[in-house]
Each structure stands twice: as C-alpha cells, then as structure tokens.
Amino acid sequence: MKEDKPEKGIRFKLILLITIAVIFVNVMFISVNGTTTQNPTSSVKTTANAAKEQIFYWIDTGEVYHSTPNCSALERTTHTIRSGILSQVPAGRRPCKVCIGDGVKPATTTAPKVTTTTQKPVNTTVPKVNTTIANYKIGNEINQNNALIKVNSVRTAANNGKVIAEKGFKFAYINITVTNNRSKAFVMSSTFGFTMKTPDGKKCDQISITSGALSGTIATKGKLVGEIGFKVPTTATKVTLEITDLASKKISIFDLQFK
Ligand SMILES: [Zn+2]
C-alpha cells in the first residue's frame, strides 16, 4: 500500500487549498460588504413597537382618537374616555387635529371661566376731599385741627396809626379770636397764614399792626383776640380772607364786606 501515501498527500493538499480558497472568498466578501452594514429592519421594528405601545384615547360617539385624555376636544365630553393601543382604536377613526394633527401637541390650555356677574361700576361721584372751604362769613368760627378761629368783625380806616394809606388805598382790619384746643401751645405766625384778595383775585399787602395785633404764642386752652390788617383799594367793598393751616394746607375762605 505504498501508493496510498502520495494519494493521501494530494488529497490533503487539495482540502487545504479548498479551505484556503473558502477562507479567501469569505474574507473578500466581508471586506467588500463591510462590517458597518447594519440590518435596517431592527430599527424599524423598534419604532413600530413604540408606536404600537402608545396609548390613545377616544369616546364611543366620536370620529377621532386622541394622544392625550387632556385634549381640549375632550374637555367637555360627558362620555367615558376610553383608551388603548392603536390597534384597539375603533376602525375608521382619524387622528385628532388638535392633539395629534401634524404631530405637534399643543399645550393643554384651560379655558378661562366666563364670569356672568356684572360688577357695579365704582361710584365716580364720590366728592373729592376739598382742602378749600369757602363762603364763611363774619361771625363764623372754623375749626383748624382743634384751633378755633372766629372772624368777629371787619373795619376800614384811612390810616394805620400814624401811617396814612397811600392814594387810592385804605386799610382793612379784621378782628379775630383764636382758641387753642390743641395739646400744645402754638405760635400764630408759624401756624396760620392769612391772605386777602380783591374779587379780581389780586392779593392785598398785609400791614403790620403796632397794638392789638393777632400775633404771638397761644397756650393750650388759651385764647387770643386781635386784628390783622391789609392795604386794599379805596373802591373795594368786598374781599375774601383765606386762612391757611400751614401744617395741613387746609384753607378756609371768608367772604367779607365793608364800606
Ligand atoms: Zn385630541
């Protein structure tokens, strides 16, 4: 059996050659196709599974299905909202335009409640707090933050003691009583301001009075009687006297008449 040996050797060589050839072809195939080629069906399957697992919502009487039970189209339904995966959605239903539509889910907005109660308009006829009170007359007493001011009388004179009024003018004197019902004493000049005006609105110059002037400090529960004087046109028969509380800026106006 000497012939067997070389025969066996040829067979072995042939098998080896075929094996090498097969390996070569395989290597060639892999290098041509590349190892980066992925089976495309796997990702499609994953997406399809996710879509199948998404839960949709519908009501028995509707024609659409929704992606959320909070869809505004479902807001006022009195029907039971049913849910399930896409295959469970009743046949013939189309996707809701509101919550599915072109794929953009709108933010669920709660419609504002319409209030049917009509509010009463704010009364605009509430009077303004008027800091100016007019039309007081001789004999009236005003209360300026617990300081009582009474205008007793008015008189006119051509001279102020030794000073004679310049031509076209006379002096007007107003007799006033001030009672201090405040808790502290106050000084007249820094507490009240006096302004006299003619009917055309012109201010009259105040004059200094040498004796009997309404000036000085008034103690608590104290009282001061005195005069204030102004230079007024000789033709003037009526003027206004504005008494201003310098702290509150409240003004009280007295209408005064004289000859
Ligand atoms: Zn919807």
Boltz pocket constraint, residues with backbone or C-beta under 6 A from the ligand:
constraints:
  - pocket:
      binder: B
      contacts: [[A, 65], [A, 66], [A, 67], [A, 68], [A, 71], [A, 72], [A, 73], [A, 74], [A, 96], [A, 97], [A, 98], [A, 99], [A, 100]]
      max_distance: 6.0
